[in-house]
Amino acid sequence: MPNPFQSLFAAILDDDRAKVKELLKIDPGLAQRGAEKDGSYESRIAHWIYSGDTALHVAAAGYRVEIARMLLASGADSGWACRFPA
């Protein structure tokens, strides 16, 4: 059985807003966590998911605007892009 963070990623990729809302209600901290494993993950969107990427990264890359709003309302860090050098 996948952990809650993996379930959140899957719900984002599936654009399952109800599931995202349910998972964030159970654990709002999911909005702030990053992918744990080293390496990259192939996803069903045109973007690789790398270690350290957050749910907001995935929502933004998949153009999941409503889910991104839910994540931000749950405390996702909107300054995540600042971790990359220009």
C-alpha positions as CSV (number, residue, x, y, z in Angstrom):
1,M,0.0,0.0,0.0
2,P,1.5,3.4,-0.9
3,N,2.3,5.9,1.7
4,P,0.2,9.1,2.0
5,F,2.8,11.2,0.1
6,Q,2.8,8.7,-2.8
7,S,-1.0,8.7,-2.7
8,L,-0.9,12.5,-3.0
9,F,1.4,12.4,-6.0
10,A,-0.9,9.8,-7.7
11,A,-4.0,11.9,-7.0
12,I,-2.3,15.0,-8.5
13,L,-1.2,13.1,-11.6
14,D,-4.8,11.7,-11.9
15,D,-6.2,15.3,-11.4
16,D,-8.3,13.8,-8.6
17,R,-9.2,16.9,-6.6
18,A,-11.4,15.1,-4.2
19,K,-8.7,12.7,-3.2
20,V,-6.1,15.5,-2.9
21,K,-8.6,17.4,-0.6
22,E,-9.1,14.3,1.5
23,L,-5.4,13.6,1.9
24,L,-4.6,17.2,2.8
25,K,-7.4,17.2,5.4
26,I,-5.9,14.1,7.0
27,D,-2.4,15.5,6.9
28,P,-1.9,19.1,5.8
29,G,1.9,18.6,6.2
30,L,1.9,16.6,2.9
31,A,1.8,19.9,1.1
32,Q,5.3,20.7,2.4
33,R,7.1,17.4,2.0
34,G,9.4,16.5,-0.9
35,A,9.9,13.2,-2.7
36,E,12.2,11.1,-0.5
37,K,13.9,8.6,-2.8
38,D,17.1,9.4,-4.7
39,G,16.8,9.5,-8.5
40,S,13.9,10.5,-10.6
41,Y,10.4,9.2,-11.1
42,E,8.7,8.9,-14.4
43,S,5.2,10.4,-14.3
44,R,2.2,10.6,-16.5
45,I,2.9,14.3,-17.1
46,A,5.6,15.7,-19.3
47,H,8.0,16.2,-16.4
48,W,10.3,14.0,-14.4
49,I,9.8,14.0,-10.6
50,Y,13.1,14.3,-8.8
51,S,14.1,13.7,-5.3
52,G,13.1,16.8,-3.3
53,D,10.3,17.8,-5.6
54,T,7.2,18.7,-3.7
55,A,3.5,18.1,-4.5
56,L,3.4,21.7,-5.7
57,H,6.1,21.0,-8.3
58,V,4.0,18.1,-9.7
59,A,0.8,20.2,-9.7
60,A,2.5,23.1,-11.5
61,A,4.2,20.8,-14.0
62,G,0.9,19.1,-14.7
63,Y,-1.1,22.3,-15.0
64,R,-3.2,21.3,-12.1
65,V,-4.2,24.8,-11.1
66,E,-7.0,24.0,-8.7
67,I,-4.8,21.4,-6.9
68,A,-1.9,23.9,-6.7
69,R,-4.3,26.3,-5.0
70,M,-5.3,23.6,-2.5
71,L,-1.7,22.9,-1.8
72,L,-0.9,26.6,-1.3
73,A,-3.9,26.9,1.1
74,S,-2.5,23.9,3.0
75,G,0.9,25.6,3.5
76,A,2.9,24.6,0.4
77,D,6.0,26.8,0.0
78,S,5.5,29.0,-3.0
79,G,9.2,30.0,-3.0
80,W,10.3,26.5,-4.0
81,A,11.7,27.7,-7.3
82,C,14.2,29.8,-5.4
83,R,16.2,26.7,-4.6
84,F,17.5,26.5,-8.1
85,P,20.3,28.9,-9.3
86,A,19.4,31.3,-12.1
